[in-house]
């Protein structure tokens, strides 16, 4: 069974690149283009990992995080922020909010899948 990764990203170029990389390396990407759609997709598909942008229409990443972490079926699912927020302290603020990890944009295609694999493997151990 393939590992299901939900990608919540409003930028079509970023979404395409992440989806492509995940698919090429054997993951099953599920895509959502805003926070509300992301929450609905998570509830429907029960992914193994969620990659979530912070600044999105309809619902930001922090609200997505709050909603999914309180769901009994998704509370232990790792949620990783994939964001352009790169000011001093942003990483710490994101992790304090409850995200299980932080990946800065632009993503590095050469390192991205290895980083994702690390989150998936840490969940199964």
C-alpha positions in Angstrom: 0.0 0.0 0.0 1.3 3.4 -0.9 1.8 6.1 1.7 -0.9 8.8 1.2 0.4 12.3 1.5 -2.1 15.2 1.5 -0.6 18.4 0.0 -2.5 21.6 0.9 -1.1 24.3 -1.3 -2.7 27.3 -3.1 0.1 28.0 -5.5 -0.5 25.9 -8.6 3.3 25.7 -9.5 4.3 24.6 -6.0 1.4 22.1 -5.9 2.4 20.6 -9.2 6.1 20.2 -8.2 5.3 18.6 -4.9 2.7 16.3 -6.4 5.1 15.3 -9.2 8.0 14.5 -6.8 5.8 12.5 -4.4 4.3 10.5 -7.3 7.8 9.8 -8.9 9.0 8.4 -5.6 6.1 6.1 -5.0 4.0 8.2 -2.7 0.2 8.7 -3.3 -0.3 12.4 -3.4 -3.8 13.9 -2.6 -4.0 17.6 -3.5 -6.1 20.4 -2.1 -5.9 24.1 -3.1 -7.1 25.8 0.0 -7.4 25.2 3.7 -11.1 24.3 3.7 -10.6 21.8 0.9 -7.6 20.4 2.7 -9.5 19.7 5.9 -12.3 18.0 3.9 -9.7 15.9 2.0 -8.0 14.9 5.2 -11.2 13.8 6.8 -12.2 11.8 3.7 -8.8 10.2 2.8 -7.1 9.8 6.2 -3.6 10.5 4.9 -0.4 9.2 6.5 1.2 12.6 6.3 -0.1 16.2 5.6 2.0 18.9 4.0 0.4 22.3 4.6 1.1 25.8 3.4 0.4 28.6 6.0 -1.0 31.5 4.0 -4.0 30.2 2.0 -7.5 31.4 1.1 -10.5 30.3 3.0 -8.5 28.9 6.0 -4.9 29.4 6.9 -2.5 26.6 7.9 -2.8 27.3 11.6 -6.6 26.8 11.5 -6.1 23.7 9.4 -3.7 22.4 12.0 -6.2 23.2 14.9 -9.0 21.4 13.2 -7.1 18.3 12.2 -5.2 17.8 15.5 -8.5 17.7 17.4 -10.0 15.1 15.1 -9.8 11.6 16.8 -8.8 9.9 13.5 -6.2 12.5 12.5 -4.7 13.8 15.8 -1.6 11.7 15.5 -1.1 12.3 11.7 2.1 14.3 11.2 1.4 17.8 9.8 4.4 19.6 8.3 4.3 23.2 7.3 5.7 23.9 3.9 6.0 27.7 3.8 7.8 30.7 2.6 7.7 32.1 6.2 11.4 32.4 6.8 11.9 35.4 9.1 13.8 34.9 12.3 11.5 33.0 14.7 9.0 31.7 12.1 10.3 28.2 12.3 10.0 28.2 16.1 6.5 29.8 16.0 5.3 27.2 13.6 6.6 24.3 15.7 5.2 25.8 18.9 1.8 26.0 17.2 1.8 22.2 16.9 3.2 21.5 13.5 5.3 18.3 13.5 7.9 19.8 11.1 8.8 22.8 8.9 10.1 22.8 5.4 11.0 26.2 3.8 10.0 27.3 0.3 11.2 27.2 -2.3 11.5 23.4 -1.8 14.8 21.8 -2.9 13.7 19.0 -5.2 16.9 17.1 -4.5 16.3 17.0 -0.7 12.5 17.1 -0.6 11.6 13.4 -0.9 14.3 12.5 1.6 12.9 15.0 4.1 9.3 13.6 3.5 10.6 10.1 4.0 12.1 11.1 7.3 8.6 12.3 8.6 6.9 9.1 7.3 9.6 6.8 8.9 9.5 8.7 12.2 5.7 8.1 12.4 6.0 4.3 11.8 8.8 3.8 14.4 
